[in-house]
Structure formats: C-alpha cells, structure tokens
Amino acid sequence: MSTTEYVAQLNEKHHRIEEKIQSEMSHPSADQLQINELKKEKLRLKEKITRLSS
C-alpha cells in the first residue's frame, strides 16, 4: 500500500468519525465522554494525516 492510499484511508476514517460525532451530538442524551473520545481520535488521525502528507 502506498502512502497516498494510506492517507486516503485515514481521511475516510476521519470522515466516518466526524459523522459519528455529529450523530451522537444530535441525540438529547448525548454521551459527552464518548464524544470527547471520538474527537480525540479524530485529532490523532488529522495529525497523522498531516505528518504523512508533509
């Protein structure tokens, strides 16, 4: 797998996490702990994407 393909996969995962965050936040009884964990994972992915793209 090339770096470009790997970055594309990471971008897709990043997008799916964003969708999960939005979905969770739309519920009246949103689990803030889960939302925070998803946001941390999203940030880690974004940093990895940035590092690999440099």
Secondary structure, DSSP 4 states (H G I P E B T S, - for coil): --HHHHHHHHHHHHHHHHHHHHHHHTSTT--HHHHHHHHHHHHHHHHHHHHHH-
